[in-house]
Amino acid sequence: MSDPLYLALDAGTGGGRAVVFDGRGRLLRRAYRAWDYVTPAGLDPYGKEFDAGRFWALLAEASREALQGLDRSRLAAVSSTSMRQGCVFLDASGRELYAGPNRDARGIEVGLELEEKIQEDSAAGICGRWPPWIFAPGRLLWFKLNAPEIFSRIARVLMLNDWILFRLSGEAAAEISAAGDSFLLDIRTRQWSPELLSAWDLPLSWFPPLVLSGSRVGQVSGPAALETGIPAGTPVVAGAADSQAALWAAGVIEPDQVGIIAGTTAPVMAVCDQPLLGPAGRIWTNCHLLPGRWLLESNCGDAGKLLRWYVEGHASGDYETLLAQAEAIPPGSNLVIASLGPMVFNLKEINPARRTGFLFPFPLELEQVSPGAITRSILENIAFAIRGNRDQLLPVLDREPKSITITGGMARSRLFARIVAAVLARPVTVVEAPEASALGAAMAAAVGCGRMADLKSAAEAFQPARTPIEPDPAWTSEYEDLYPDWQEQIKKFENPFEE
């Protein structure tokens, strides 16, 4: 039997990827297409939509590029992963009426109406999160009140990850980890919640049957084969939401393991064997890919996005040089404190007047405030936010984590991993998977086509390289003194008009 290939389609915040892996989880080919969003009239700055046809065309184009030159007869299955909270509304014929990314917060406009429908404690106890306005119910209620002609035509609601599978196969299914970010899933029963659906008068028929990651949902249709270059009849397998897929690829599986996905954003997630609940606006409870496993999440928000903003928008654009310069700067970044971007998660109290920036030493010495110092201050800023979010999880987890694993794009920086280890005063393990979410989807594909017995077998067979990082005691001592200074700056910027 020839070595199989697996294709993962990944719909991220900034663009779409098609990634091909071999039967041992080695990345063979990838192609990327950037995309952007539009703000509908009257919804600036928080309303976002995308052209579903264009997004699909870009994903299909990436798929054709990634498969070019490969023996497509070896393609054993295709799966998908995507940003969380993104969703698509379809009419009865399967045409897209609305497509929105995780950035679409139009539910803010109808927030009071949303929250009047159900009590916070009741909702958070079912779906593990609050408030509801960035999720599907907020968007649906907005359409009901502001665009009833569209709302009246809705026949199906799909999370973005599931929409990709629908485009490939014509079959509608809802993978559980992605469905958890709909605000309509009962995280205990892993079924659509009658209480939440009833609260907003949403019909169950709009929401497809729920399936586990690794379940075969259909096969690539003839039209999709022509668009994507994937052979018709190739098994289409349910993947997972991007964070859960990345954690799975990184081996964060067992209770009390903590995973940090240091990519564009930086969710900090702890595995638990029961659906623990914390303060709903500060901590979310998600479904893990495995039955009998859940995830506690406290999210830093912007991480790699902040580094990219500085390196590509305000510096040389040369990551390698700037990171080398940052490594030569001592802890504390020559007294430069960055306090922009990352935060300790508290969605209920996000302050639109929040001021962020850099605090520079005075008098200003230009040789101290170098690009390397600014770069290091950004890395320290992200690491401090990771610590704050880790600390926010601990009282709910009620024990010290067994292990801490870092994956995602920023994990490629050894300096960043060393800073995180020192700030946390804990050893960390770096999982070097350049496309961790796509790898998690490929693992699911291997299960869904029968090449792997189950998700655990796939995780063992596809395990990427792991590198342990011990905290530097001298750095840890410095960061113990610096962390309170960072907290103080964050507090000032969160409440800029308080005395």
C-alpha positions, 0 to 999 in steps of 0.5 A: 500500500502506497504512503497516504497523503492527507490534505488540510484546508485551514481558514484562518483569520488572515487567510486560507491555507492548503497543507499536505502531509504524508502518512507520518505527519510530515509537511510536504506542501503548503499554499497560502492565500491572504484575504480580508473583510468588508464592513457593512454600512452602519456597522463600523468599526465592529461589523465584518463580513466576507464574500463566501464565493471569493473565500472558497475560490481562494481556498480552492486555488490554494488546494490546487497549488498544494497538490500540484506535482503530487500523486493525487491517487495517494490522497487518502482524505481531506479535512478542515480547520478554521478560526473559531466563532466564524459562521455562515448562514445558508438558504434552503438551496445551500447558497450563502446568505451571510458569512462572517469571521470571528471579528464580526461583533455586530451582536453588540448592537443587540446586546441588551436584547440578547441578554434579556432572553436568558440569565448569565448563570444559566447560559454560562452553565450550559455553554461555558461562556459569556457574553453572547454578542460575539457568537452566532445568536448575536448575529442571528438576532441582529439579522432578525431585527435589522435584515428580516428579509435575509433572516426569513430565508435562513435554513442552515447555520454552519460554523466556518469549519463545517462550511468548508466540509459542506463546500467539499461534499454537499453534506452538512455536519457540525463538529463538536469542538467548533460547535462549542463556539456557537454559544448553542452547544451544551458542553456537558451533553455535547448536544445542541441545547434546547434551552439556548435555542428556545431562548432566542427562538431558533429552530433546531432544524437550522443546526446539523447533526453533531459529529466527533472529529475524525468522523467521515461526513461525505466525499468530494463532489464532482464540482468541488473536485474541479474547483480544488483539484482533489479527486472526486470521491476522496473521503471528507472528514470532520476536523476541528476548531483551530485551537483544539486542532493545534493542541491535539497536534501538540500532544496536549491531551491529558488532564492538567496539561496546559497548552499555549497556542502562540500564533496571531493570538495566544489562547492559554488552555488547560485540559480537564476531565470534567466541565469546570466553570470559571467566571464566564467573562474571564474563562471559557470552557470548551470541548476537547476533541476527546470525549470525556475531556474539556478545556479551560481557556483564558485568552491573551488576544493579540500576540504574533499579530503585535510582533508582526505589527512592529516588525513589518509595519514599523521596523525593518521587516527582518525577523531574524535580525531583530530577534537576534538583536533582542537576544542580546538585550538583557531581561527588562529590555533596557527599561522599555515596557510594552503594554499594548495588544495582549491582555488578561482575558476579561471579555465582560469588561473590555474598555473601548477607551483602553490606551496602550503603548510603550513606556520608555526610560527617562531621560531617553537614551537612543542607544538603549531604546534600540529596535532590539530592545523594543522587540524584546519588550514586545516578547516580554509583554506577550509572556507576561500576558501568558502568565496573567492568563495562566494564573487566571486558570489556576484557581479553577483548575485547583492544581498546578499543571503537570506540563506546559506546552507551547506551539504556534508560529511564535514557538519557532522563536527560541528566545520567546520560548526562553522568555516564557519559561522564565516568566512562568518559572516553569519548564516548557516544551516547545512543539515545532509544528509550523502548521499545528492546526492543519496537522491536527486536521490531518490527524483527523483525516487519517482516522476518518479514512480508516488509516488510523484506528483512533485519534490517539493512534494518530497523535502518536504516529504524527507526533512532531518534534518536541524541545524542552526549555528550562527556565534561566534562574537569573532571568526568572529572578529579573522577571519576578521583579518586572511582572508587577511593573507590567501589571501596573502599566496594564491597569493604568492603560485599562482605566486611563481616566481614573485617578 
